[in-house]
Amino acid sequence: MSRLALVLVIIALLIGAYLRFNNLGALQMSADEGATWAAADAPSIREVVALQQTHNAGKSPLHDLMLHGWIAIFGDSVGAMRAMSALCGVIAILLMVPVTREVLRISFADRLPAIPRDDADMIAALGAIICAVELVTIKYSREMRMYSLMLALVLAQVWIFLRALRLRGFGDYFALAVLTAAVIAVNPVSAPILATEGLWLLTILATYRDAEYRARSALLVALSMALGLLALSPGMFTVAARLHRHVESGGYNWLPQPPIWAPAAFFNKATGSFAFPAMAALAAWGIWRGWTRAKDSLIFALLWMWTPPILLVAGSYLSRPMFIERYAVYSFPAFFILVAIGIWELASNIARAAAAVVIVILAFGHAHSYSLKTHDVDWHEAARVAQASLRPDDKFAVTPPYAVEVVRYYVYPPLRGNAVGYDPATAHSAVVILAEHGVNPAVAAQVRRDYPRVLKRARGVVVLSR
């Protein structure tokens, strides 16, 4: 790697680390994070697995088990627990370098890659910088959930997938099997990346059936991925059964039906209304300029970028809504690679530097705009008021019920058992904590009728009593 490319990668890592680790505990824990904390902070591995099955239905316990070990070392403060995701976010920035270089090595024709190695290194460094500063990767690296880990694992898996196709080594096949299993284990919503790779393998087999060595390589890669999934399958049957029960019970009814154009809107919303046109223009320029020289690389990047969101939208129409940003966050690295190619395809170094600076400034602007809005609920104050309003043995209810764990986190530990999920059929608590969002309007109206006295209004939540 050239000295300039190495310097840019180091800058990307330093900026990315600052944006991910700085003041991690500033926002209060969210309700979703509360469910993750409740499982990961259990006393034993057996209890982590048991709680994870009820608190994060449809997912395997991989992330929560990792966080369990992390808590044992670093403690369970909000900032300390989020630091694991922040570290995964920094690792994802670093992985942008080898995965971009591997993408740019793709060539069906029996020739050297069309993009010279030094140019590929610079494109990889630019991709790392874009990944470091984009809000969509920053915000999932600053929350105590599995999506930052999922992004890092997908990047590692795609890198090894392409490397195994190129080098055909046993070590790569083994690593691919392990990473394929890990990608699905951390969250099954990452399955569309495997569909993307399946399409790529079919493209290889359909296009070069006369090249026996290439077909053999594709088949061995497919076999490695299949073995990884097979090793995971016993546990995933259980996960799938729990997910089915959770879906049937209405656990995902809060997801809206996405419009047909959701995949395009997905990239626009995530990168910002001002930044997206500039990024899209650069990506289009890179595709236009590089098509004749690096068509195979560009096709793979486009498949990686578009297949997951399109499949999630298709699934939303064929079954039930399943399209939200974090479920396809692993599509963004492909977009960043295309933007980096577009920057490098500009006519001069001055133009390249100017374009890169513009993209970074627009990304910072989007992040700043996001930071000006309120993104957390004051569960801490609500919990303080609720526990101060009751006798030690009294219960207090929380609605929506899934938010009970975040309230328990902020309650004095001996009183955590006093917080219960609100059940309108057995609402005997003297106090209720009612979130202003995420509650069925009919349920909220009933709570306000039964608990007309306002004890405290805090950010995003109100504490009520009879």
Legacy VTK file of the C-alpha trace (Angstrom):
# vtk DataFile Version 3.0
C-alpha trace
ASCII
DATASET POLYDATA
POINTS 466 float
0.000 0.000 0.000
1.312 3.455 -0.910
2.246 5.887 1.839
-0.616 8.245 0.970
-3.187 5.439 0.996
-1.870 4.225 4.355
-2.078 7.745 5.806
-5.689 8.054 4.589
-6.612 4.728 6.180
-5.071 5.813 9.499
-6.981 9.106 9.294
-10.186 7.162 8.600
-9.590 4.962 11.647
-8.826 7.907 13.919
-11.840 9.929 12.779
-14.055 6.847 12.868
-12.913 5.917 16.374
-13.577 9.438 17.654
-17.067 9.565 16.104
-17.934 6.160 17.560
-16.366 6.301 21.033
-16.748 9.961 21.960
-19.252 10.494 24.791
-20.866 7.090 24.254
-23.010 7.325 27.354
-24.534 10.713 26.492
-27.880 9.286 25.349
-29.897 7.169 27.717
-30.388 3.498 27.025
-33.215 2.769 24.580
-35.932 0.181 25.115
-34.307 -2.124 22.544
-30.957 -1.751 24.279
-32.694 -2.552 27.558
-33.742 -5.949 26.207
-30.168 -6.630 25.092
-28.778 -5.564 28.483
-31.248 -7.777 30.358
-30.084 -10.862 28.462
-26.359 -10.068 28.355
-26.161 -9.110 32.036
-27.616 -12.416 33.236
-25.450 -14.244 35.805
-24.590 -17.256 33.639
-24.261 -18.255 30.012
-27.253 -20.576 30.375
-29.377 -17.674 31.639
-28.106 -15.386 28.859
-29.319 -17.887 26.265
-32.659 -18.374 28.054
-33.359 -14.643 28.367
-32.208 -13.922 24.845
-34.822 -16.325 23.525
-37.597 -14.195 25.011
-36.056 -10.727 24.734
-34.695 -10.919 21.177
-36.923 -13.447 19.459
-35.788 -14.567 16.026
-32.104 -13.998 16.689
-29.371 -16.267 17.979
-27.571 -15.398 21.256
-24.165 -14.738 19.603
-24.155 -10.978 20.189
-25.578 -11.209 23.695
-23.031 -13.860 24.664
-20.218 -11.653 23.403
-21.654 -8.705 25.327
-21.935 -10.914 28.418
-18.180 -11.484 28.302
-17.584 -7.798 27.555
-19.611 -6.765 30.631
-17.587 -9.142 32.785
-14.447 -7.222 31.796
-15.616 -3.618 31.378
-18.779 -3.375 33.484
-22.390 -2.564 32.645
-22.415 1.219 32.375
-24.167 2.406 29.220
-20.948 3.742 27.708
-18.978 0.605 28.526
-21.579 -1.703 26.976
-21.913 0.419 23.832
-18.139 0.374 23.443
-18.302 -3.159 22.039
-20.430 -1.912 19.154
-18.109 1.077 18.706
-15.138 -1.264 18.429
-16.986 -3.342 15.828
-17.632 -0.106 13.943
-13.929 0.731 13.852
-13.147 -2.816 12.708
-15.694 -2.350 9.908
-13.805 0.756 8.729
-10.576 -1.245 8.640
-12.258 -4.115 6.770
-13.319 -1.686 4.041
-9.699 -1.779 2.831
-9.257 -5.504 2.080
-12.836 -5.986 0.884
-12.563 -3.046 -1.546
-9.243 -4.310 -2.873
-10.772 -7.760 -3.342
-13.787 -6.351 -5.175
-11.462 -4.474 -7.509
-9.528 -7.670 -8.253
-12.604 -9.399 -9.692
-12.113 -10.289 -13.331
-13.807 -13.072 -15.257
-11.350 -12.712 -18.088
-7.966 -14.379 -17.663
-6.028 -11.182 -17.204
-4.684 -8.992 -14.471
-7.262 -6.768 -12.723
-8.158 -3.745 -14.828
-7.541 -1.322 -11.951
-3.848 -1.076 -10.979
-2.930 -2.007 -7.438
-1.912 1.512 -6.388
-5.220 2.902 -7.669
-7.119 0.127 -5.893
-5.346 1.029 -2.639
-6.391 4.658 -2.965
-9.991 3.687 -3.759
-9.971 1.399 -0.701
-8.658 4.235 1.483
-11.353 6.601 0.178
-13.992 3.952 0.864
-12.720 3.630 4.442
-12.981 7.405 4.941
-16.556 7.457 3.628
-17.481 4.553 5.899
-15.904 6.362 8.852
-17.905 9.591 8.487
-21.318 8.425 7.284
-24.062 8.699 9.895
-25.631 5.368 8.945
-22.546 3.495 10.114
-21.857 5.795 13.068
-25.232 5.554 14.782
-25.363 1.744 14.797
-21.862 1.740 16.232
-23.087 3.847 19.146
-25.889 1.614 20.357
-25.870 -1.596 22.331
-27.346 -3.798 19.580
-26.043 -6.379 17.137
-26.078 -4.298 13.943
-22.512 -2.976 14.177
-21.257 -6.514 14.752
-23.381 -7.689 11.822
-21.830 -5.042 9.542
-18.279 -6.037 10.518
-19.023 -9.750 10.038
-20.617 -9.184 6.631
-17.587 -7.196 5.470
-15.268 -9.969 6.660
-17.441 -12.638 5.034
-17.626 -10.843 1.668
-13.860 -10.314 1.721
-13.178 -14.008 2.336
-15.871 -15.036 -0.170
-14.110 -13.137 -2.960
-10.667 -14.185 -1.758
-11.692 -17.851 -1.740
-12.951 -17.536 -5.315
-9.651 -16.008 -6.379
-7.077 -18.023 -4.413
-8.959 -21.317 -3.841
-7.152 -22.073 -0.559
-8.336 -24.453 2.161
-7.847 -21.800 4.848
-10.118 -19.417 2.965
-12.790 -22.097 2.512
-12.707 -22.861 6.247
-12.851 -19.170 7.196
-15.739 -18.669 4.773
-17.733 -21.479 6.399
-17.180 -19.999 9.863
-17.991 -16.433 8.807
-21.089 -17.512 6.878
-22.397 -19.212 10.011
-21.492 -16.172 12.133
-23.228 -13.718 9.788
-26.507 -15.602 10.049
-26.024 -16.321 13.744
-25.707 -12.660 14.689
-28.990 -11.842 12.910
-30.885 -13.775 10.193
-31.776 -10.488 8.450
-28.268 -10.670 6.969
-29.375 -13.630 4.821
-29.820 -11.434 1.680
-26.034 -11.018 1.490
-25.820 -14.780 0.977
-28.430 -14.448 -1.756
-26.229 -11.807 -3.377
-23.270 -14.165 -3.305
-25.441 -16.980 -4.632
-26.378 -14.824 -7.605
-22.701 -14.116 -8.178
-21.805 -17.808 -8.138
-24.599 -18.518 -10.624
-23.240 -15.736 -12.830
-19.810 -17.361 -12.781
-21.197 -20.791 -13.628
-23.504 -19.497 -16.341
-20.907 -17.250 -17.969
-17.848 -19.469 -17.878
-19.057 -23.038 -18.046
-16.105 -23.872 -20.307
-13.599 -22.823 -17.637
-13.417 -25.925 -15.470
-11.154 -24.439 -12.796
-13.446 -21.440 -12.338
-16.540 -23.621 -12.059
-14.762 -25.830 -9.514
-13.831 -22.768 -7.475
-17.442 -21.543 -7.469
-18.724 -24.951 -6.404
-16.185 -25.242 -3.576
-17.125 -21.783 -2.313
-20.814 -22.719 -2.422
-20.027 -25.937 -0.556
-18.091 -24.021 2.131
-21.019 -21.664 2.679
-23.453 -24.590 2.766
-21.334 -26.381 5.385
-21.314 -23.236 7.522
-25.101 -23.037 7.353
-25.416 -26.766 7.991
-23.318 -26.490 11.162
-25.593 -23.691 12.311
-28.878 -25.354 11.329
-29.761 -27.224 14.575
-29.870 -24.000 16.574
-31.433 -21.999 13.749
-34.463 -24.300 13.600
-35.194 -23.276 17.174
-34.588 -19.613 16.340
-36.911 -19.871 13.316
-39.648 -21.455 15.421
-39.404 -18.670 18.018
-39.423 -16.060 15.260
-42.558 -17.599 13.731
-44.343 -17.513 17.086
-43.226 -13.927 17.662
-44.485 -12.856 14.236
-47.811 -14.658 14.654
-48.331 -13.014 18.026
-47.976 -9.581 16.418
-44.432 -8.871 17.520
-43.585 -7.191 14.201
-46.918 -5.489 13.535
-45.243 -2.136 14.172
-43.325 -2.373 10.883
-44.982 -0.307 8.112
-45.468 -1.580 4.572
-42.645 -0.045 2.488
-43.382 1.622 -0.856
-42.051 0.037 -4.055
-39.372 2.734 -4.321
-38.127 2.054 -0.771
-34.680 0.731 -1.878
-33.826 4.065 -3.531
-35.305 6.086 -0.660
-33.327 3.861 1.712
-29.960 5.181 0.472
-31.229 8.751 0.219
-32.554 8.887 3.786
-29.551 7.148 5.316
-26.893 9.333 3.706
-28.852 12.606 3.759
-30.913 14.529 1.229
-27.988 16.841 0.397
-25.247 14.237 0.422
-27.067 11.523 -1.516
-27.277 13.368 -4.875
-23.534 14.075 -4.755
-22.719 10.499 -3.753
-25.075 9.047 -6.367
-23.549 11.265 -9.062
-20.030 10.138 -8.138
-21.096 6.484 -8.061
-22.718 6.849 -11.491
-19.574 8.541 -12.826
-17.436 5.730 -11.494
-19.671 3.118 -13.144
-19.644 5.015 -16.444
-15.893 5.533 -16.486
-14.941 2.111 -15.174
-17.416 -0.099 -17.029
-15.157 -1.111 -19.888
-12.158 -1.725 -17.614
-13.711 -3.139 -14.437
-17.182 -4.314 -15.428
-17.053 -7.465 -13.289
-16.102 -5.537 -10.144
-18.849 -3.011 -10.730
-21.494 -5.679 -11.332
-20.642 -7.365 -8.040
-20.743 -4.041 -6.165
-24.138 -3.220 -7.688
-25.496 -6.645 -6.752
-24.218 -6.176 -3.201
-25.747 -2.716 -2.980
-29.208 -3.454 -4.391
-30.035 -7.123 -3.786
-30.593 -6.963 0.018
-32.980 -3.965 0.065
-34.876 -5.256 -2.985
-35.282 -8.697 -1.395
-36.509 -7.148 1.859
-39.087 -5.062 -0.004
-40.164 -8.110 -2.035
-40.535 -10.099 1.180
-42.634 -7.281 2.620
-45.133 -7.658 -0.214
-45.057 -11.443 -0.434
-45.332 -12.068 3.318
-45.371 -9.209 5.825
-43.461 -5.912 6.289
-39.773 -6.546 6.979
-37.979 -3.498 5.583
-36.189 -1.069 7.894
-32.808 0.598 7.543
-30.845 -1.456 10.044
-31.923 -4.733 8.429
-29.896 -3.861 5.324
-27.142 -1.659 6.757
-24.582 -4.061 5.253
-25.517 -2.825 1.742
-23.895 0.557 2.320
-20.246 -0.526 1.975
-20.927 -1.406 -1.669
-22.325 2.100 -2.221
-19.277 3.604 -0.511
-16.993 1.597 -2.816
-18.831 2.896 -5.901
-18.577 6.478 -4.611
-14.848 5.997 -3.966
-14.390 4.704 -7.527
-16.230 7.777 -8.806
-13.925 10.075 -6.840
-10.830 8.329 -8.182
-12.121 8.474 -11.771
-12.097 12.286 -11.701
-9.592 13.969 -13.969
-7.028 15.314 -11.503
-5.786 14.940 -7.956
-7.189 18.377 -7.142
-10.658 17.295 -8.330
-10.374 14.051 -6.367
-9.377 15.859 -3.181
-12.159 18.411 -3.624
-14.775 15.700 -4.175
-13.604 13.758 -1.134
-13.707 16.887 1.032
-17.228 17.708 -0.184
-18.462 14.204 0.662
-16.910 14.383 4.131
-18.375 17.854 4.796
-21.835 16.737 3.657
-21.562 13.656 5.892
-20.616 15.809 8.883
-23.520 18.127 8.084
-25.931 15.203 8.045
-24.561 13.904 11.345
-24.798 17.381 12.903
-28.399 17.778 11.745
-29.205 14.393 13.263
-27.555 15.351 16.563
-29.775 18.428 16.930
-32.858 16.216 17.353
-33.862 14.293 20.455
-33.176 10.579 20.087
-33.633 9.218 23.582
-36.317 8.912 26.237
-35.695 9.983 29.828
-36.294 6.545 31.316
-33.934 7.377 34.187
-36.116 10.199 35.497
-39.293 8.172 34.989
-37.823 5.263 36.935
-36.666 7.586 39.739
-40.105 9.163 40.127
-41.924 5.823 39.961
-39.827 4.106 42.618
-39.964 7.170 44.878
-43.757 7.203 44.686
-44.303 3.673 46.007
-43.646 1.570 49.043
-40.787 -0.951 48.694
-43.109 -3.881 47.951
-45.385 -2.101 45.459
-45.256 -2.797 41.726
-45.276 -0.225 38.960
-46.145 -0.912 35.335
-44.396 0.118 32.117
-45.959 0.507 28.694
-45.038 -0.482 26.074
-44.254 -3.684 28.014
-41.023 -4.357 26.114
-39.581 -1.177 27.696
-39.715 -2.701 31.168
-36.060 -3.792 30.990
-34.700 -0.316 30.333
-36.704 0.938 33.325
-35.293 -1.895 35.421
-31.788 -0.811 34.430
-32.391 2.656 35.877
-34.187 1.429 39.008
-32.265 0.806 42.226
-31.127 -2.858 41.762
-33.026 -4.348 44.734
-36.256 -2.878 43.310
-35.847 -4.086 39.723
-38.399 -6.821 40.283
-41.001 -4.170 41.129
-41.151 -3.009 37.500
-43.581 -5.064 35.378
-44.936 -4.834 31.862
-48.342 -3.186 31.661
-51.219 -5.590 31.146
-54.651 -3.921 30.811
-56.369 -7.097 32.012
-54.490 -7.117 35.307
-53.648 -3.461 35.814
-53.381 -3.304 39.611
-50.277 -1.113 39.857
-50.581 2.226 41.567
-48.212 3.890 39.082
-47.669 3.508 35.332
-44.787 4.750 33.187
-46.249 5.576 29.763
-44.036 6.223 26.734
-45.290 8.915 24.381
-44.420 6.848 21.303
-44.645 3.171 20.417
-47.861 2.544 22.363
-51.141 1.504 20.762
-53.432 4.599 20.897
-56.279 2.593 22.444
-53.977 1.267 25.169
-52.596 4.751 25.820
-56.119 6.139 26.143
-57.076 3.410 28.626
-53.948 4.050 30.695
-54.732 7.753 30.881
-58.316 7.022 31.946
-57.253 4.590 34.663
-54.291 6.704 35.802
-55.443 10.339 35.456
-52.925 11.941 37.812
-49.643 13.123 36.289
-46.701 12.678 38.629
-43.992 13.719 36.170
-43.562 14.588 32.519
-40.084 13.829 31.236
-38.571 13.655 27.766
-40.676 11.194 25.766
-42.407 9.682 28.784
-44.961 10.454 31.487
-45.413 8.925 34.966
-49.076 8.521 35.970
-50.909 7.400 39.083
-54.517 6.692 40.045
LINES 1 467
466 0 1 2 3 4 5 6 7 8 9 10 11 12 13 14 15 16 17 18 19 20 21 22 23 24 25 26 27 28 29 30 31 32 33 34 35 36 37 38 39 40 41 42 43 44 45 46 47 48 49 50 51 52 53 54 55 56 57 58 59 60 61 62 63 64 65 66 67 68 69 70 71 72 73 74 75 76 77 78 79 80 81 82 83 84 85 86 87 88 89 90 91 92 93 94 95 96 97 98 99 100 101 102 103 104 105 106 107 108 109 110 111 112 113 114 115 116 117 118 119 120 121 122 123 124 125 126 127 128 129 130 131 132 133 134 135 136 137 138 139 140 141 142 143 144 145 146 147 148 149 150 151 152 153 154 155 156 157 158 159 160 161 162 163 164 165 166 167 168 169 170 171 172 173 174 175 176 177 178 179 180 181 182 183 184 185 186 187 188 189 190 191 192 193 194 195 196 197 198 199 200 201 202 203 204 205 206 207 208 209 210 211 212 213 214 215 216 217 218 219 220 221 222 223 224 225 226 227 228 229 230 231 232 233 234 235 236 237 238 239 240 241 242 243 244 245 246 247 248 249 250 251 252 253 254 255 256 257 258 259 260 261 262 263 264 265 266 267 268 269 270 271 272 273 274 275 276 277 278 279 280 281 282 283 284 285 286 287 288 289 290 291 292 293 294 295 296 297 298 299 300 301 302 303 304 305 306 307 308 309 310 311 312 313 314 315 316 317 318 319 320 321 322 323 324 325 326 327 328 329 330 331 332 333 334 335 336 337 338 339 340 341 342 343 344 345 346 347 348 349 350 351 352 353 354 355 356 357 358 359 360 361 362 363 364 365 366 367 368 369 370 371 372 373 374 375 376 377 378 379 380 381 382 383 384 385 386 387 388 389 390 391 392 393 394 395 396 397 398 399 400 401 402 403 404 405 406 407 408 409 410 411 412 413 414 415 416 417 418 419 420 421 422 423 424 425 426 427 428 429 430 431 432 433 434 435 436 437 438 439 440 441 442 443 444 445 446 447 448 449 450 451 452 453 454 455 456 457 458 459 460 461 462 463 464 465
